[in-house]
Amino acid sequence: MLYHLFEFLNSKYDFAGSGLFQYISFRAGMAVVLSILISVTFGGRLIKMLQNLQVGESIRDLGLEGQMEKKGTPTMGGLIIILAIVLPTLLFARLDNVYIILLLVTTLWMGAIGFLDDYIKVFKKNKEGLAGRFKIVGQVGLGLIVGLTLYFNGDVVVREFGSSQSTEVVSQNAEEPIYADVKSTKTTIPFFKHNEADYNFLNPFNDKYTWIIYVLIATFIITAVSNGANITDGIDGLAAGTTAIIVATLGVLAYVSGRVDFSTYLNIMYIPNSGELMVFSLALVGATVGFLWYNSYPAQVFMGDTGSLALGGIVAVFALAIRKELLIPILCGIYFIELVSVIMQVSYFKYTKKKYGEGRRIFLMSPLHHHYQKKLIPEAKIVTRFWIIGILLAILTLATLKIR
């Protein structure tokens, strides 16, 4: 919003200082500051309001140390995160950017699903919350929107230099390279020298059906990552801190992918207009860091599904937008192992119950963070160690730009 206002003032009246808003780095910096201020200042007021409404978390006794002390802690704190993401993005990002629009839609869409789930749990006193099939419908719905937009929207392109695949070929002069902005279903494969693959190779039929494969893949990724984030949100500060690390890394990847000089040097896809996602990325980092002011151990508020589903959906769509979705198992390793630990535990329990008559477990409890709680490791130490692992995974993810 402010970008468009100051662009007008600069072009029409040469307004002093308005040129600053042309710089992504300036707008991203302003977004992170504002998002932290919003989450810290608004967070305290929302917590008091939730306490007055008696919007407290109902805790199941799982035999974990300090667990029952959290009973009655306000939930739905994800509203703090959503507000602190949306307002700075609306103010400082380019609102004509298709990637920004997609991420705003994702934030509100998944936040609404999570809010409905929390509302049923808290106000309807139904511990199960929103039925799983309705969550899946919501996630699939978002997958359709995102997949179809990324596949068909004319602004979602990859720039290929020395290409003649498109009518939009540009050559300013003899010294500048010819390039074309082309529609593509290419994605990035880590650790390979020629690190690009096209989803067309999965299509045994006519190319015109590739969009179906792409939408199915996008839907699967959004569903898996949002559920992974949801499961990770089990102890104070874990999901917020982990997501801040992930999205900061995605922001760096978006920035280098959106600049010709960096993308050429790193030999990665140049994705026009993707650098704008740095503004959204830092708004989210500021929102989660500000949320940790209240959510770090011992938590004064929980994000609930309102926050965790929104954060997971954002990570998935962000990765798809910059064509780095195959890096998710590495970058989102914490989400991944938390989700896999639940799948392994449930599958093994059912298998052994059928085979031996009684269910057996791989972990003391799943998700994985509860396993370590059962081993009497302090909650704050578990979170800190998971954050350290998340930082190492982020470094490894960035290293894939050069390790091939």
C-alpha positions as CSV (number, residue, x, y, z in Angstrom):
1,M,0.0,0.0,0.0
2,L,2.7,2.5,1.0
3,Y,4.9,1.3,-1.9
4,H,2.2,2.3,-4.4
5,L,1.5,5.6,-2.6
6,F,5.1,6.6,-2.5
7,E,5.7,5.4,-6.1
8,F,2.9,7.8,-7.1
9,L,4.4,10.7,-5.1
10,N,7.8,10.0,-6.5
11,S,6.7,9.9,-10.1
12,K,4.4,12.9,-9.9
13,Y,5.9,15.2,-7.4
14,D,9.5,13.9,-6.8
15,F,8.5,13.6,-3.1
16,A,11.7,13.6,-0.9
17,G,12.5,10.2,0.5
18,S,9.8,8.4,-1.5
19,G,12.5,6.6,-3.5
20,L,13.4,4.5,-0.4
21,F,10.2,2.5,-1.0
22,Q,11.6,1.2,-4.3
23,Y,14.1,-0.9,-2.3
24,I,13.0,-4.3,-1.1
25,S,15.6,-4.3,1.7
26,F,14.2,-1.0,3.2
27,R,10.6,-2.2,3.0
28,A,11.5,-5.7,4.5
29,G,13.3,-4.0,7.3
30,M,10.3,-1.8,8.1
31,A,8.0,-4.8,7.9
32,V,10.0,-6.8,10.5
33,V,10.1,-3.9,12.9
34,L,6.4,-3.2,12.6
35,S,5.5,-6.9,12.9
36,I,7.5,-7.2,16.1
37,L,5.8,-4.1,17.6
38,I,2.4,-5.3,16.6
39,S,2.8,-8.8,18.0
40,V,4.3,-7.5,21.3
41,T,1.9,-4.7,21.9
42,F,-1.3,-6.3,20.5
43,G,-0.3,-9.7,22.1
44,G,-0.6,-8.5,25.7
45,R,-4.0,-7.0,25.0
46,L,-5.3,-10.1,23.2
47,I,-4.1,-12.3,26.1
48,K,-6.0,-10.3,28.6
49,M,-9.1,-10.4,26.4
50,L,-8.8,-14.2,26.0
51,Q,-8.4,-14.5,29.7
52,N,-11.6,-12.5,30.3
53,L,-13.4,-14.7,27.8
54,Q,-11.9,-17.8,29.6
55,V,-10.5,-19.0,26.3
56,G,-8.2,-21.5,28.0
57,E,-6.5,-24.6,26.7
58,S,-8.1,-27.9,27.8
59,I,-5.2,-30.2,28.7
60,R,-5.3,-34.0,28.5
61,D,-3.3,-35.7,31.2
62,L,-0.5,-37.5,29.3
63,G,1.7,-37.9,32.4
64,L,4.2,-35.2,31.2
65,E,6.0,-33.2,33.8
66,G,4.5,-29.7,34.2
67,Q,1.8,-30.5,31.8
68,M,-1.3,-29.9,34.0
69,E,0.1,-26.5,35.1
70,K,-0.6,-25.2,31.6
71,K,-4.3,-25.9,32.0
72,G,-6.3,-22.7,31.4
73,T,-3.5,-21.0,29.4
74,P,-5.2,-18.9,26.7
75,T,-5.1,-20.3,23.2
76,M,-6.0,-18.9,19.8
77,G,-2.8,-16.8,20.1
78,G,-2.3,-17.4,16.4
79,L,-4.4,-14.4,15.9
80,I,-1.5,-12.3,17.1
81,I,0.8,-13.9,14.4
82,I,-1.7,-13.4,11.6
83,L,-2.3,-9.8,12.4
84,A,1.4,-9.1,12.7
85,I,1.9,-10.7,9.3
86,V,-1.0,-9.3,7.3
87,L,-0.7,-5.6,8.4
88,P,3.0,-5.0,7.6
89,T,2.6,-7.0,4.4
90,L,-0.3,-4.8,3.3
91,L,1.6,-1.7,4.2
92,F,5.1,-2.4,2.7
93,A,4.7,-5.1,0.0
94,R,3.7,-4.6,-3.6
95,L,0.0,-5.7,-3.6
96,D,0.1,-6.3,-7.4
97,N,2.6,-9.2,-6.9
98,V,0.9,-12.5,-7.4
99,Y,3.2,-14.3,-4.9
100,I,2.3,-11.8,-2.2
101,I,-1.4,-12.2,-2.9
102,L,-1.1,-16.0,-2.7
103,L,0.6,-15.9,0.6
104,L,-1.9,-13.4,2.1
105,V,-4.7,-15.7,0.9
106,T,-2.9,-18.7,2.4
107,T,-2.4,-16.9,5.8
108,L,-6.1,-16.0,6.1
109,W,-7.4,-19.3,4.6
110,M,-5.4,-21.6,6.8
111,G,-5.8,-19.3,9.8
112,A,-9.6,-19.5,9.4
113,I,-9.5,-23.3,9.4
114,G,-7.4,-23.3,12.5
115,F,-9.6,-20.7,14.2
116,L,-12.7,-22.8,13.5
117,D,-10.9,-25.8,15.0
118,D,-9.9,-23.8,18.1
119,Y,-13.4,-22.3,18.4
120,I,-15.0,-25.7,18.5
121,K,-12.6,-27.0,21.1
122,V,-12.9,-23.9,23.4
123,F,-16.4,-22.7,23.1
124,K,-18.2,-25.9,22.1
125,K,-16.2,-27.9,24.6
126,N,-15.4,-30.5,22.0
127,K,-11.8,-31.7,22.5
128,E,-11.7,-33.2,19.0
129,G,-12.3,-29.9,17.4
130,L,-13.0,-29.6,13.7
131,A,-13.5,-33.0,12.1
132,G,-10.4,-34.2,10.2
133,R,-12.2,-34.5,6.9
134,F,-13.2,-30.8,7.0
135,K,-9.6,-29.8,7.6
136,I,-8.5,-31.9,4.6
137,V,-11.2,-30.3,2.5
138,G,-9.8,-26.9,3.5
139,Q,-6.2,-27.9,2.7
140,V,-7.2,-29.4,-0.6
141,G,-9.2,-26.3,-1.5
142,L,-6.1,-24.2,-0.8
143,G,-4.0,-26.6,-2.8
144,L,-6.3,-26.2,-5.8
145,I,-6.1,-22.4,-5.6
146,V,-2.3,-22.3,-5.2
147,G,-1.6,-25.0,-7.8
148,L,-3.9,-23.6,-10.5
149,T,-2.6,-20.0,-9.9
150,L,1.1,-21.0,-10.0
151,Y,0.4,-23.1,-13.2
152,F,-1.8,-20.8,-15.2
153,N,-1.2,-17.2,-14.0
154,G,0.7,-15.2,-16.6
155,D,2.9,-13.5,-14.0
156,V,4.3,-16.8,-12.7
157,V,7.3,-17.3,-15.0
158,V,10.9,-18.3,-15.1
159,R,13.4,-16.2,-17.0
160,E,15.6,-18.2,-19.4
161,F,18.6,-16.5,-20.9
162,G,19.6,-17.2,-24.5
163,S,16.1,-18.6,-25.0
164,S,13.7,-18.3,-27.9
165,Q,10.8,-20.2,-26.4
166,S,8.6,-17.2,-25.9
167,T,7.5,-14.3,-28.0
168,E,8.5,-12.1,-25.1
169,V,12.2,-12.1,-26.0
170,V,14.1,-9.0,-25.1
171,S,17.5,-7.7,-26.3
172,Q,18.3,-4.1,-25.3
173,N,21.5,-4.1,-27.3
174,A,24.2,-6.4,-28.7
175,E,26.0,-6.6,-25.4
176,E,22.9,-7.7,-23.3
177,P,21.8,-11.3,-23.4
178,I,18.6,-12.4,-25.0
179,Y,16.1,-13.8,-22.5
180,A,12.5,-15.0,-22.4
181,D,10.1,-15.1,-19.5
182,V,8.5,-18.5,-20.0
183,K,5.8,-20.6,-18.3
184,S,7.5,-23.5,-16.7
185,T,6.9,-26.4,-14.3
186,K,10.6,-26.7,-13.4
187,T,11.7,-27.1,-9.8
188,T,15.0,-27.3,-8.0
189,I,16.7,-30.6,-7.1
190,P,19.3,-30.2,-4.3
191,F,22.8,-31.7,-4.5
192,F,22.8,-32.2,-8.3
193,K,25.0,-30.3,-10.8
194,H,22.1,-29.8,-13.2
195,N,19.7,-29.1,-10.4
196,E,16.5,-28.5,-12.3
197,A,13.7,-30.9,-13.1
198,D,10.5,-30.5,-14.9
199,Y,7.2,-32.0,-13.6
200,N,6.5,-32.8,-17.3
201,F,8.6,-36.0,-16.9
202,L,5.9,-37.4,-14.5
203,N,3.3,-37.0,-17.2
204,P,3.1,-40.1,-19.6
205,F,0.3,-38.4,-21.6
206,N,-0.1,-35.2,-23.4
207,D,1.6,-32.1,-21.9
208,K,-1.7,-30.4,-21.5
209,Y,-2.5,-32.7,-18.6
210,T,0.7,-31.7,-16.6
211,W,-1.4,-29.2,-14.6
212,I,-3.3,-32.0,-12.9
213,I,0.0,-33.6,-11.7
214,Y,1.3,-30.2,-10.5
215,V,-1.9,-29.4,-8.6
216,L,-1.9,-32.8,-6.9
217,I,1.7,-32.3,-5.9
218,A,1.0,-28.8,-4.6
219,T,-2.0,-30.1,-2.6
220,F,0.0,-32.9,-1.1
221,I,2.8,-30.6,0.0
222,I,0.4,-28.0,1.5
223,T,-1.4,-30.7,3.4
224,A,1.7,-32.5,4.7
225,V,3.6,-29.3,5.8
226,S,0.6,-27.7,7.5
227,N,0.0,-30.9,9.4
228,G,3.7,-31.2,10.3
229,A,3.6,-27.6,11.7
230,N,0.4,-28.4,13.6
231,I,2.0,-31.5,15.2
232,T,5.2,-29.5,16.0
233,D,3.2,-27.1,18.1
234,G,3.3,-29.2,21.2
235,I,5.6,-27.4,23.7
236,D,6.2,-23.7,24.4
237,G,8.0,-21.8,21.7
238,L,8.8,-24.8,19.5
239,A,6.6,-24.2,16.5
240,A,7.1,-20.4,16.5
241,G,10.9,-20.5,16.7
242,T,11.3,-23.3,14.2
243,T,9.1,-21.6,11.7
244,A,11.0,-18.3,12.1
245,I,14.2,-20.1,11.1
246,I,12.5,-21.8,8.2
247,V,10.9,-18.7,6.8
248,A,14.0,-16.6,7.2
249,T,15.8,-19.1,5.1
250,L,13.1,-19.1,2.4
251,G,13.2,-15.3,2.4
252,V,17.0,-15.5,1.5
253,L,16.2,-18.0,-1.2
254,A,13.5,-15.8,-2.6
255,Y,15.7,-12.7,-2.6
256,V,18.6,-14.4,-4.5
257,S,16.1,-16.0,-6.9
258,G,14.6,-12.6,-7.6
259,R,17.9,-10.9,-8.5
260,V,19.7,-11.5,-11.8
261,D,23.2,-11.0,-10.4
262,F,22.8,-13.5,-7.5
263,S,20.9,-16.1,-9.5
264,T,23.4,-16.0,-12.3
265,Y,26.3,-16.3,-9.9
266,L,24.7,-19.2,-8.0
267,N,23.5,-20.8,-11.2
268,I,19.9,-21.0,-10.0
269,M,16.6,-20.2,-11.6
270,Y,15.8,-16.5,-11.9
271,I,12.2,-16.0,-10.9
272,P,11.0,-12.4,-11.8
273,N,9.2,-10.6,-8.9
274,S,10.0,-13.3,-6.3
275,G,12.4,-11.0,-4.4
276,E,9.3,-9.2,-3.1
277,L,8.6,-12.2,-0.9
278,M,11.5,-11.0,1.3
279,V,9.1,-8.4,2.7
280,F,6.5,-11.1,3.6
281,S,9.3,-13.3,5.0
282,L,10.6,-10.7,7.4
283,A,7.1,-9.8,8.4
284,L,6.5,-13.4,9.4
285,V,9.8,-13.6,11.2
286,G,9.0,-10.5,13.2
287,A,5.5,-11.9,14.0
288,T,6.9,-15.2,15.3
289,V,9.7,-13.6,17.2
290,G,7.3,-11.1,18.8
291,F,4.9,-13.9,19.6
292,L,7.8,-15.7,21.4
293,W,7.7,-12.7,23.9
294,Y,4.6,-14.4,25.3
295,N,5.0,-18.0,24.0
296,S,8.5,-18.8,25.3
297,Y,8.6,-21.1,28.3
298,P,6.5,-20.8,30.4
299,A,4.0,-19.8,27.8
300,Q,1.4,-17.1,28.6
301,V,-0.5,-18.0,25.4
302,F,-0.6,-20.8,22.9
303,M,-0.9,-20.2,19.2
304,G,-3.4,-23.1,18.8
305,D,-4.4,-24.4,15.4
306,T,-5.1,-20.8,14.3
307,G,-1.4,-20.2,14.2
308,S,0.1,-23.6,13.5
309,L,-2.0,-24.5,10.5
310,A,-1.4,-21.0,9.0
311,L,2.3,-21.2,9.5
312,G,2.6,-24.6,7.9
313,G,0.5,-23.5,5.0
314,I,2.7,-20.4,4.5
315,V,5.9,-22.4,4.5
316,A,4.5,-24.9,1.9
317,V,3.2,-22.2,-0.5
318,F,6.3,-20.1,-0.1
319,A,8.5,-23.0,-1.1
320,L,6.3,-23.8,-4.1
321,A,6.3,-20.2,-5.2
322,I,10.1,-20.0,-5.4
323,R,10.4,-23.6,-6.8
324,K,12.3,-25.0,-3.8
325,E,9.6,-27.4,-2.6
326,L,12.0,-30.4,-2.8
327,L,14.2,-28.7,-0.2
328,I,11.3,-29.0,2.3
329,P,12.5,-32.4,3.8
330,I,15.8,-30.7,4.6
331,L,14.7,-27.2,5.6
332,C,11.6,-28.4,7.4
333,G,13.4,-31.3,9.0
334,I,11.8,-30.6,12.4
335,Y,8.3,-30.7,10.9
336,F,9.2,-33.8,9.0
337,I,10.6,-35.8,11.9
338,E,7.7,-34.8,14.1
339,L,5.2,-35.9,11.6
340,V,7.1,-39.1,10.7
341,S,7.4,-40.0,14.5
342,V,3.6,-40.0,14.8
343,I,3.1,-42.1,11.6
344,M,5.7,-44.6,12.8
345,Q,4.3,-44.8,16.3
346,V,0.7,-45.3,15.2
347,S,1.6,-47.7,12.4
348,Y,3.8,-49.9,14.6
349,F,1.3,-49.9,17.4
350,K,-1.5,-51.1,15.1
351,Y,0.8,-53.7,13.5
352,T,2.0,-55.2,16.8
353,K,-1.5,-55.2,18.2
354,K,-2.7,-57.2,15.3
355,K,0.3,-59.6,15.3
356,Y,0.9,-60.0,19.1
357,G,-2.4,-59.0,20.6
358,E,-1.0,-55.9,22.3
359,G,0.3,-52.7,20.8
360,R,4.0,-51.8,21.2
361,R,5.7,-48.5,20.8
362,I,8.8,-47.2,19.1
363,F,9.0,-44.0,21.2
364,L,8.0,-43.4,24.8
365,M,5.4,-41.0,23.3
366,S,4.9,-39.2,20.0
367,P,5.3,-36.6,18.6
368,L,9.1,-36.8,19.1
369,H,9.3,-33.8,21.5
370,H,7.0,-35.7,24.0
371,H,9.4,-38.6,23.8
372,Y,12.1,-36.4,25.2
373,Q,9.7,-35.0,27.8
374,K,9.1,-38.5,29.0
375,K,12.8,-38.9,29.4
376,L,12.5,-35.9,31.9
377,I,14.6,-33.5,29.8
378,P,13.4,-29.9,30.7
379,E,11.0,-28.4,28.2
380,A,13.1,-25.3,27.5
381,K,16.2,-27.5,26.8
382,I,14.2,-29.6,24.3
383,V,13.1,-26.5,22.5
384,T,16.5,-24.9,22.4
385,R,18.1,-28.1,21.0
386,F,15.4,-28.4,18.3
387,W,16.1,-24.7,17.3
388,I,19.8,-25.5,17.0
389,I,19.0,-28.5,14.8
390,G,16.7,-26.2,12.8
391,I,19.5,-23.6,12.3
392,L,21.9,-26.4,11.1
393,L,19.3,-27.6,8.6
394,A,18.8,-24.0,7.4
395,I,22.5,-23.7,6.8
396,L,22.6,-27.0,5.0
397,T,19.7,-25.8,2.9
398,L,21.5,-22.6,1.9
399,A,24.6,-24.7,1.2
400,T,22.7,-26.7,-1.4
401,L,23.0,-23.6,-3.6
402,K,26.7,-24.4,-4.1
403,I,27.0,-28.1,-3.1
404,R,26.2,-30.0,-6.2
